[in-house]
Amino acid sequence: MKYTEISALSMAELHTKINDAREEYRNLRFQHATGELTDFTRIRQTRRLIARLTTALTERERIAKEGEQ
């Protein structure tokens, strides 16, 4: 998911996507620990997706907070 696609999401959708990505990351780590994971690049991709989503969410919250003042 590109950052341009992420920026088009609403706040609720961002929260949902973050929770889903974190759950997927947990599952991938578990699969890696048990030896079931074959595509190790998915761990890195998921971790980076979480970072992108969190950055977009933090940015929006900061802008909203500045708008209130």
FIKOLVEX-682479 format. One record per residue (C-alpha): x, y, z. Coordinates in steps of 0.2 Angstrom, whole numbers, plus 5000, padded with zeros to 4 digits. Example, Ala and Ser with C-alpha at 12.3 -4.5 7.8 and 13.67 -1.06 7.14 Angstrom:
<recs>
@px = 5062, py = 4978, pz = 5039
@px = 5068, py = 4995, pz = 5036
</recs>
This chain:
<recs>
@px = 5000, py = 5000, pz = 5000
@px = 5008, py = 5017, pz = 4995
@px = 5007, py = 5032, pz = 5005
@px = 4996, py = 5041, pz = 4993
@px = 4983, py = 5027, pz = 4996
@px = 4985, py = 5028, pz = 5014
@px = 4983, py = 5047, pz = 5014
@px = 4966, py = 5045, pz = 5006
@px = 4959, py = 5034, pz = 5021
@px = 4949, py = 5041, pz = 5035
@px = 4954, py = 5041, pz = 5053
@px = 4943, py = 5025, pz = 5057
@px = 4950, py = 5016, pz = 5042
@px = 4968, py = 5020, pz = 5048
@px = 4965, py = 5013, pz = 5065
@px = 4957, py = 4997, pz = 5057
@px = 4971, py = 4995, pz = 5045
@px = 4984, py = 4997, pz = 5059
@px = 4976, py = 4984, pz = 5070
@px = 4975, py = 4972, pz = 5055
@px = 4993, py = 4975, pz = 5050
@px = 4999, py = 4972, pz = 5068
@px = 4989, py = 4956, pz = 5069
@px = 4996, py = 4950, pz = 5053
@px = 5014, py = 4954, pz = 5059
@px = 5011, py = 4944, pz = 5075
@px = 5005, py = 4929, pz = 5065
@px = 5020, py = 4931, pz = 5053
@px = 5032, py = 4931, pz = 5068
@px = 5023, py = 4916, pz = 5075
@px = 5025, py = 4907, pz = 5059
@px = 5043, py = 4911, pz = 5058
@px = 5046, py = 4905, pz = 5075
@px = 5038, py = 4888, pz = 5071
@px = 5047, py = 4886, pz = 5055
@px = 5031, py = 4888, pz = 5044
@px = 5035, py = 4904, pz = 5036
@px = 5042, py = 4903, pz = 5018
@px = 5041, py = 4921, pz = 5012
@px = 5052, py = 4931, pz = 5024
@px = 5050, py = 4947, pz = 5015
@px = 5032, py = 4948, pz = 5021
@px = 5038, py = 4952, pz = 5039
@px = 5048, py = 4967, pz = 5033
@px = 5034, py = 4973, pz = 5021
@px = 5021, py = 4972, pz = 5035
@px = 5033, py = 4981, pz = 5048
@px = 5035, py = 4995, pz = 5035
@px = 5016, py = 4996, pz = 5032
@px = 5013, py = 4998, pz = 5050
@px = 5026, py = 5012, pz = 5051
@px = 5018, py = 5021, pz = 5036
@px = 5001, py = 5019, pz = 5043
@px = 5006, py = 5025, pz = 5061
@px = 5015, py = 5040, pz = 5053
@px = 5000, py = 5045, pz = 5043
@px = 4989, py = 5044, pz = 5059
@px = 5001, py = 5054, pz = 5069
@px = 5003, py = 5067, pz = 5056
@px = 4984, py = 5069, pz = 5055
@px = 4982, py = 5069, pz = 5074
@px = 4996, py = 5083, pz = 5075
@px = 4987, py = 5093, pz = 5061
@px = 4970, py = 5091, pz = 5070
@px = 4978, py = 5097, pz = 5087
@px = 4986, py = 5112, pz = 5079
@px = 4970, py = 5117, pz = 5071
@px = 4961, py = 5117, pz = 5088
@px = 4973, py = 5130, pz = 5095
</recs>
